[in-house]
Amino acid sequence: MIDVKLKSSGGSGKEAKVTSYGQLVTAPLDFSTTYNATAGTANTPVNLIVPKSGKVFIINTIMLYANQSVSNTADATVVLYEATSSTTATESKSILSTAMVRSNRVVLNNVNILVSEGVWVNLKTDDDDVYGTIIGYYVNI
């Protein structure tokens, strides 16, 4: 085995990395796209990400906003999760579960979450209205 290091020219000295999947990474693997949905009815899931054949999805950023319609007497429970269909409220894997008060925001940047192959990413809440945004991209398996 030969140990090789790739460094940028021009004096910055930055090195490229290789992921556990054998990917040479010097920057994000692709350009991100924004996906939005509004959980406007309590206990009714909405879909943000759909599966694509031969690809998995990488989440870079998660943004949630609970607007003025959220109860002022109790927190809204908000769950972002992997699911077996775009309309199921059954979580096959939780990505994020949090309580949110009225007019609250949650922003998670640079999270680098790998969504399982062949699943949808849905959002649900036990209150209304919660706006969800996911920023990320698909990569080949």
N, C-alpha and C positions, 0 to 999 in steps of 0.2 A: 504494500500500500504506500502511495506517495502522499505526503501531507502537503496540500496546496492552500495558499491564502490568496484571495483576490482583493486587491486594494485599489482605491480610486487614485487616479493620477492628479497632480496639481497640489499635492501637499496636505489634503484633508486627512488622509490615512484611514478613511472609513473602509471597513471590511464587509464583504458580502457574507450572508449566512445561508446555511442549508437546513431546511426544515426536516422533521422526522419523516416526512413523506418524500424526501429527496428533492425538494424544490429549492432552487437557488433564489434567494430573496435579497434584493437590494432596495426594494420599494414595495408598496402594496401590489398584490398579484394582479389587480385589475382596477378600473375606475369604478367608484361606487355609484349606486342608484338609490334614490329615496322612495320608500314605500310608506303610504299613509292609510290609516283607517280610523273610524270613530266608533267607539263602543257607546252607542247612544241609547241602548235599552238594557236594563239590568238583566244579568244572567243570559245574555244573548251574545255568543261569540262572533267576532268579525275576523276576516282573514287579512293578513299582511303579506305573507310570502307563500308562493306556490312551488311545489317541487318541479324540477326539470330533469328529464331523463339524462342520466350520465353525469349529473352535476350535484354538488352540495352548495349550500349558501353560507357565506361568512358574514356575520354581523359585526360592523365596526362601531355603530352608535345606536343607542336606544334613547328615544325621547318620549316622555309621557306628560300630559297636561290634564288635570282634573278641573273642569270649568265651574262656573257659578251654579250649574244644575246639581252638582254633588251636594248631598245633604249637609247641613251645617251642624247636625247633631251626632253624626257618626262618620268615621273614615270610610272611604271606598276601598274595598279590596280589589286590587288590580293584578291580573295574572297574564303574563306573556308565556306561551307554551308551544311545544311541538304537538301536533295532532295527526290523526290518521285521515282526516278529511277537513275541508274548509269550513264546515258548519258544526263540527262536534265540540261540545264543551268539555269532553273528557281529555284530560292531559295525559299524553304518553310520556312527556318529559317537560318539567318546568324550566323555563329560561330565566324568568324573573317574577317574583311575587312580592308585592309591596302594598302597604296601606297609604292612601293619599287623602289629604284634606282638600276642601274646596280651594280652588285657585293655586294648587300646588303643582310644581314641576319636578320631574326627575329626568336628569340627563346623564347618561353614561357614555363617555367617549373612549375610543381606542380599546374596546373590550375584546375584539378578535374571537368571537364565539362561532364555533363550527356547528351548524345545524345538521342533524342526522339526514342521511340520504332518504329521499322518497317521502318526506313529511311536509305538512303545511305548518306555518307559524301563525297562530291565532292569538287574539287578545280578547279578554273578557273582564267584566267588572260586576260587582253586585250593586252598583249604583249607576248613575249616568251624569254627564257625558264625560268620557275620557278619550282624549285624542292620542293616538299612538303613531310614532314615526320610527321606522327602522332604516338605517343607512348601511348598505353593504353591497356584496357582489357574489355572483355565482362562479364557482371554479369546477373544472373537470375532476372527476373522481380519480 
